Amino acid sequence: MSNTDKKTPKSETTRQAILEAAQRQFYEKGYDGASVRRIAQAVPIDPAMIMRYFGSKEGLFSAAVVIDLKLPDPEKIPHDRAGAALVAHFLNLWEGERSAIGLPILLRSAVSNQDAADKIRAVFEKQVAPTIAGLTRTDDADIRAGLIVSQLFGLALCRYILKLPPVVDMTADEIITRIGPIIQRHLGGSA
């Protein structure tokens, strides 16, 4: 192992500071608007250090934007309340956890960056689709999952990125009451 491969507490602290600064930049500016130079200034370090740690802006983006939706086990969600439960879960995730910053970053970046779009598709395929399949147990679970994601990501786009006042001003309970039945309908239950 070379000296550059050893992880020291200082190098791990620096790495974490870079990731946090990158998350802020990607959140505020999207992938294309974020710059390695501005991220380095925020830490503060030389921009070459970012390349040393992550190899490229793409490598930094990949390390900074990790998505774990922590979706509940479909077996533990009462079927007649699954729509409301999913909406509540996503609202809690987006509004309560610092680790959930990755999803708005991806939404903001996916429009203009193929890597971000690929990451969203991977989250859908590996996390969302299996959960929806477990909730619906139908042959068209993939279609239902796509429609559910379009609703939830549309909500996230309007509430957290575009910040549309009517959507931002709603309480979580109001959103659950209005969007939950739509999600429930997509799951195959009555709304």
C-alpha positions in Angstrom: 0.0 0.0 0.0 1.4 3.4 -1.0 1.4 6.4 1.3 -1.4 8.0 -0.9 -3.6 4.9 -0.3 -3.5 5.1 3.5 -6.6 6.6 5.1 -5.6 9.0 7.9 -8.1 10.8 10.1 -7.1 14.0 8.5 -7.6 12.7 4.9 -11.0 11.2 5.9 -12.0 14.6 7.4 -10.9 16.3 4.2 -12.7 13.8 2.0 -15.9 14.3 4.0 -15.5 18.1 3.8 -15.1 17.9 0.0 -18.2 15.7 -0.2 -20.3 18.1 1.9 -19.2 21.1 -0.2 -19.9 19.2 -3.4 -23.4 18.2 -2.2 -24.2 21.9 -1.5 -22.8 22.9 -4.9 -24.6 20.2 -6.8 -27.8 20.9 -4.8 -27.7 24.7 -5.6 -26.3 24.6 -9.1 -27.0 21.1 -10.5 -24.2 19.1 -12.1 -23.4 21.5 -15.0 -23.5 24.6 -12.8 -21.3 23.2 -10.0 -17.5 23.8 -10.4 -14.6 21.9 -8.9 -13.0 25.3 -8.2 -15.9 26.6 -6.2 -16.2 23.3 -4.3 -12.5 23.5 -3.4 -12.8 27.2 -2.3 -15.6 26.1 0.1 -13.5 23.5 1.8 -10.8 25.4 1.4 -8.3 23.3 -0.5 -6.5 23.3 -3.8 -8.8 22.0 -6.6 -6.1 19.5 -7.5 -6.9 17.8 -4.1 -10.4 17.0 -5.4 -8.9 15.3 -8.4 -6.6 13.4 -6.1 -9.4 12.1 -4.0 -12.1 11.5 -6.7 -10.3 11.5 -10.0 -12.8 13.7 -11.8 -15.9 15.8 -11.4 -17.9 12.7 -12.4 -16.2 10.7 -9.7 -16.9 13.4 -7.1 -20.6 13.5 -8.2 -20.9 9.8 -7.9 -19.4 9.8 -4.4 -21.4 12.8 -3.3 -24.8 11.6 -4.5 -25.6 8.3 -2.9 -29.3 7.5 -2.7 -30.8 5.1 -0.2 -34.6 5.6 -0.1 -34.9 3.3 2.9 -38.2 2.1 1.6 -40.4 0.2 4.0 -40.9 -3.6 3.7 -44.0 -4.0 1.6 -45.2 -6.7 3.9 -45.3 -4.2 6.8 -47.5 -1.7 5.0 -51.3 -2.1 5.3 -52.4 -2.4 1.7 -55.4 0.0 2.1 -53.0 2.7 3.4 -50.0 2.0 1.2 -50.4 5.2 -1.0 -50.5 7.5 2.0 -47.6 5.6 3.6 -45.4 6.0 0.6 -46.1 9.7 0.3 -45.5 10.2 4.0 -42.2 8.2 3.7 -40.9 10.3 0.9 -41.9 13.6 2.6 -40.1 12.4 5.8 -37.1 11.4 3.8 -36.9 14.7 1.8 -37.7 17.0 4.8 -36.0 15.2 7.6 -32.8 13.6 6.6 -29.6 15.3 5.5 -28.7 12.0 3.6 -31.7 12.5 1.4 -30.1 15.6 -0.2 -29.0 13.3 -3.1 -32.5 13.0 -4.6 -33.0 16.7 -5.2 -29.5 16.9 -6.6 -30.3 14.1 -9.0 -33.6 15.7 -10.0 -31.9 19.1 -10.6 -29.0 17.5 -12.5 -30.8 14.7 -14.5 -32.3 17.1 -17.0 -28.9 18.0 -18.4 -26.6 15.2 -17.2 -26.7 11.6 -18.4 -24.9 10.3 -15.3 -27.5 11.8 -13.1 -30.3 10.4 -15.2 -28.7 7.0 -15.1 -28.5 7.2 -11.3 -32.2 8.0 -11.1 -33.0 5.0 -13.3 -30.8 2.8 -11.1 -32.6 4.0 -7.9 -35.9 3.3 -9.7 -34.9 -0.2 -10.8 -33.1 -1.3 -7.6 -35.2 0.3 -4.9 -38.6 1.6 -6.1 -39.7 -1.0 -8.6 -39.2 -4.0 -6.2 -41.1 -2.2 -3.4 -44.0 -1.4 -5.7 -44.0 -4.9 -7.1 -44.3 -6.2 -3.5 -47.2 -3.8 -2.8 -49.2 -4.5 -6.0 -48.4 -8.2 -6.9 -49.7 -7.5 -10.4 -48.3 -8.2 -13.9 -48.0 -4.5 -14.6 -46.1 -3.5 -11.4 -43.4 -1.8 -13.5 -46.0 0.5 -15.1 -47.5 1.2 -11.8 -44.1 2.0 -10.3 -43.3 4.4 -13.1 -46.6 6.2 -12.6 -46.0 6.4 -8.8 -42.5 7.7 -9.3 -43.8 10.4 -11.8 -46.1 11.6 -9.0 -43.6 11.6 -6.2 -40.7 13.0 -8.3 -43.1 15.6 -9.7 -44.0 16.6 -6.1 -40.3 16.8 -5.2 -39.5 18.9 -8.3 -42.4 21.4 -7.5 -41.8 21.5 -3.7 -38.0 21.5 -3.4 -36.5 22.6 -6.7 -39.0 24.9 -8.4 -40.5 25.9 -5.0 -44.0 26.5 -6.3 -45.7 28.5 -3.6 -49.0 26.5 -3.5 -47.0 23.3 -3.1 -44.4 24.7 -0.7 -47.2 26.2 1.5 -49.0 22.9 2.0 -48.4 20.9 5.1 -47.2 17.3 5.0 -50.7 16.2 6.1 -52.3 18.2 3.3 -50.0 16.6 0.7 -50.6 13.1 2.0 -54.4 13.7 2.0 -54.3 14.9 -1.7 -51.5 12.7 -3.2 -52.0 9.6 -1.1 -55.2 8.5 -2.9 -53.6 9.0 -6.3 -50.7 6.7 -5.3 -53.2 4.3 -3.8 -55.1 4.2 -7.1 -51.9 3.4 -9.0 -51.2 0.6 -6.5 -54.5 -1.0 -7.5 -56.5 0.0 -4.4 -59.5 2.2 -4.2 -58.9 5.8 -3.4 
